[in-house]
Amino acid sequence: MCLIAFAWRTDPDRPLVLIANRDENHERPAAPLAFWTDAPEIAAGRDLREHGTWLGVSRRGRVAAVTNVREPQALLKYPRSRGALTTDFLLGGGSAADHAASLMADAMQFGGFNLLLWDGAELVYASNRPMPNWHRVEPGVHGLSNAQLDTPWPKTRWARQQLDGWMHQASAAPETLLDAMTRRDVPPDAELPDTGVGLEAERLLAPPFIYRPGYGTRCTSWLQIKGGGAQIRERRYDNQAQPSGDSELEFAFTP
C-alpha cells in the first residue's frame, strides 16, 4: 500500500474513513478482498507470497494498514515481511498502543514501514524509519505514503484534499473516491521529494495512481467504520491499469 488518506474522528457517525492505493509488482500474486478461510475473522486482500495483507479489518473491530518507506535500499531482504505487521495485529487482542510499543523492539527486522492500527477506540501510527517510533493519531484528515505520516508529498496532499471534500458531501458514493484515486498526473520536478532513488524514479512514483511495465497500482480500497461495523470495498486493476474486479463486504463487529 503506497498511498492512504484517512479521516479520523472528523464525523461522529463515522470515526474512521480511509481510501488507499496499493502499488506492487504485477507478478506478485494476490487474492482479492474476502474473509480468510484460515482466519475467518479477517476481511482483507491477501499477498499470496508471504500470506499477509496491506489493509485489513477484523470482525472484532480492528483495522490495520501498512505502506513501505521509499529509500535506496528498499530491495534489501529483511527477516520478516511487512504483511505480518497488519496480520499480527488483526489476529491479536491487545490495544493498538500496547501493540505498537511492543513492536518497537523488533521493528528493524522489517523493511521500512508505516503502520496504522485501530483497536476500536484509538488510532495509532508506528514506523521504523528513521528510527522505531509510534504515537497516537490526532483527530483530523491525514495522509500517508512512503514517508512519515503527513509528509506533504504532492500526491499525499492531493489524496487528503479528495477525502476531505468527499467527507463534506452528505450523499457521496464510494465510487467518487475510487475514481479519483486513478489520477496519473505527474507534479513538476520542483515539487517532487528527493528520497535517494533518482529523479526518473521519483517521477514514475509521483502520481496517485502508478502505471509502468510490470509495476503499478494493483487495487484501490475504501473503508468506512460506521454503526458498530465496517464497510470495505476493493477495486482491482490488471497489468494494463484496467479495472479487473470489485469486491465489497459489510458486517457488524462482534466481541
N, C-alpha and C positions, 0 to 999 in steps of 0.2 A: 504494500500500500504506500503510495508516494504522495498523495495529496488528500488532506482531510480538512473540512471546515465543520465546526460544531457549535451549536448554541446550548449553553449550559445555564440553566435556571433563569432564562430570559422570559419564559412563559410559564405561569403557574400550572397550566394543564399539561404541559409537555416539558418535563425537566431536562430532557436530553434529546436533541435532534442532530443528526450527523449526515453528511454527504461526503463520499470519498471515491477516489480513483485508485485502482491498483495497477501498477506498472510492473511488468515482468517479461522474461524471455518467453516467446510463444511456444518453444519446445518443451517448456516445463509443464508437466501435466497437472491439471486441477479438476476437482469435482465441483459442480455448481452448488449454490446455496440449498441446504437441506438439513434436516435433523440427522445427526450421525448415527449409523447403526451400532457402532461400538461405544458410543457415548450419547445416548438419546436425549440428554438434557441440553446438548449444544446444537444451536442452529447457526450454520456458517458454511461458507465455501471452504474447500479444503485443498491444500497443496498435497499432491499425491506422491511427491518425492520424500518429504520429511514428515508428512502427516499432521502438520499444524495448520494454522489459519492466520490470515491477515486481519480479519474482522469477524467477531462472533458475539452472540448473545445467548445466555442460558435461560432455561425455564425458571431458574431460581432467582432471576433478576440481577444478572451480572453481564457487563459488557466489557470487551477488550478489543483494542485495535493497535496495530503496530506499523511503523514505517522504518525504513533504514535511514542511515545517515550518509550523505554523499561525501566521499573522501577518496583520495587516490588509491588507498589500499583496500577498497571495497571488495575486491575479488579474493582477498585472503580467506583461507579456511579457518574457521573457529570451532571449538569443541561442540557447541550447541547451536541448533537452528533457532532463528528468531521466532519462528512459528510456535515454538514451545512456550514463549513468553505469554502469549494470549491463551493458549490451551491450558497451561498450568493454572492460570487464574480462573478461567471459566469452570474448571473442574474442582477448584478449591472452595473453601468456606470462610476464610478469614476476611477481614476488612481490606479495602484497597490500600489504605495507608500501611497496614501491617505487612501486606504482601510486597509492596514496593520497598519498604525498609529492609525486609529480609532478603530481597533480591540484590541489594547493593553489594553484598559480599562476593557474589559470583557474577556480577554484571559484565566483567571483562571476558567471560567465557563466550560471549556472543559478539557478533559483528556489531557495528554501530547501530543503535536503535533508539527510537522514540516510542513510548508506550503509554496508552491511555487505559485506565482501569476505572470502572464504575461498579460499585457494590450495592446499589440501590439507595444509598444515602450520600456518599461522597464521590467526587471525581478526582482522580489522581493522575499526575503526569510523572513519568520516570524516563531517564535516559542514561546512557553510559558514555556520552561524549559531551564536552571534552573529558569529563570525569564522571563517575557514577553520582547521580543526583536525583532527587524527587521532591515534589511539592504538591499540595492540594491546589486544584484549579479554581480560580476566582470566577464568579458568575460573569457571563458575557458571551460574545461571539468570538471564537478563536480560530486560528489557522495553524496547520501543521503540515510540513512537507518533509524535506530531508535535512533539516537543520533544527535547532531548538524551537520549542513552542513559541509561536507568534513572531518568528523571524520574518521580517517584511519582504520576502521574495515577491516578485510581481504576481506569480500565479497564486500564492498564498493570500495576498491581499485581495485579489480578484475573487477567489472562492469565498472568502469571508463576506465580501460585498453581496455576492449572489445569494448566500444563505440568509444574510440579514434582511435583504429585500424580500425573500420568499417568506420569512417568518412574519412579516408585516402584512401579508396577503391572506386574509381570513380563509378563503376557499381555494388556495393554490394547491394544485395536484403535484405529487412527486415527480411526474413527467417533466414538469418545468425545470426542476433542478437536474434531473437526469440528462435532459437535452443540453442544458447549459454547460455541463461538465465535458462536452465533446469539443469545446473550443480549442483550436490549434494555433492561434496567433502567437508569433514569437516576439517578445518585447525587444526594444532597442538594446544594443550591446551595452550601452552605458547603464542600463538598469539591471543587468544580469549579475548574479553573485559570482564570486571567484572562489570555488571550492577545491581548486587544485587539479581539476580534471581536464583543463584546457578549454579554450573559447568555443571550439566546434562542438564539444560535448555539452557545454553549458547551453548553447543554442538549441541543440536537439532535445534537451531535457526541460527546457523552459516553459513550453505550453502546458496548460492544464491537462490536455489530452495529448498523449505522445504516440506518434506513429513513425517507425523506421523499420527497415527489413529485419525481421527476427525478434524485435523487441517493441513493446509499446503498452498502451493501456489495455488491460485484459478485461476489466469489468468496472462498472460504477455501482456503488451501493448507497442506498438511502435507508436510514434507521431512525425510528421515532419511538420514544418511550412515552406512553400515554395511558391513563386509566388503569394502572396496575398491570400493564402488559407491554408487548413490543410489536411493532410492525417493521418488517425489514424486506427490502426489495433489492434485487441484483439484476443488472443488465450486462450481459457478456458481449465481447467483441472478438471477431476472428483475426487472423494474421493480416487481413486487408482492412482492418479497422471498421468492419461492417458488423452491425448487431447480429448476434448468433444465438440469442436465447434470453429469456427473462424468467426469474423465479421470484415468488413472493410468499411470505409467511406472516401470519398474525396469530398471536397466542397470549394468554394470560399467564402471569407469573404464579408459581406455586411455591410454598415454603420448602 
